[in-house]
Amino acid sequence: MLSVYSRHVADGDWRDYAIDSRDGMAVFSIFRRSFESPAFAIVKQPAEDSAEYALFAGPERLDSKHSLPDLLATLESRPRLIQG
């Protein structure tokens, strides 16, 4: 996960992150700027047979997978905003 984050930091897409736990879940939030709301959040929730990972953009659930690498592939395949 940190390699994906590092690559986006090096590209100037993301600038900050936070790790949090609440109500039996872990949350890795990604920020474009420190003073904004998270651009994305990766949530790990326990499930009966295995953990489930979900990707959020604000309140919108973009995807969920049983494997973190699969979820990160979804995040990597999203189009990037090119700023001029």
N, C-alpha and C positions, 0 to 999 in steps of 0.2 A: 504494500500500500504506500509506503513512504517513497518508493522509487517513482511511482506515478505522480505523487505529490511533488517530489523534488524536480521532476522534469517540467511540470507546469509552473513551478516557481522560477526555474531557470528561463523559461519562455516568457515570463512576466504575466502569466494568466492569473496566478493565485499569489497571495501575499501572507496569509496567516491561516492557522488552524486551531482547533480546540478539541480536546477529548473530554467527554463527560459521561457520567452514568446516571441513569434515572429509571425507576420502576422496572428493574430487572433487565435493562438493556444498556448497551454501550453505544455511544454516538461519537463519530469522528466528523466534525464540521469543517468545511473548507470555505475560506473567505477570499474574495477578490481584493477587498480592502478591510483593514482592521476594524473600522468604525461602521461597517455595513452588516446587514443580516447575512447568514451563510448563503453562499451560492449553491452549495451542495451539502448534503449530510448523508453519511453512510451509517446505517443503524444495524447492529447485531442483536437479534432477538433469539432467545432460546426456543427451540421447538421440541416436540416429543422425541423425534428420531435424530435430529441434528439441528444445528443453528441455521437460522435464516438471515440473510443479509438483504437490506433494502436500500435503494438509492432514492433520495428526495431532492427536489429543487424547490425550496420553500415548502409549502404544504403539499405540493404535488408529488405523489409516489411515481417515480419514473420506471422502476423495475425492481424485481426481487429475485434472488437466486439462493441456492443452498451452498454455493461456493463463492468465497471472496474473490478469487481470480476471475471467475465468470462475471461477477458484478463489476469488477474493475475494467474488464474488457468492454462492458456496456458504457461505462464512463468515458473510456478512451475513444470510443467510436462516435461520440457526440460531436457535432460541428463546433468549431471554435469561432469566437467573435474576434474579428480582425479590426484593430483600432488604428486609425491613421493619425 
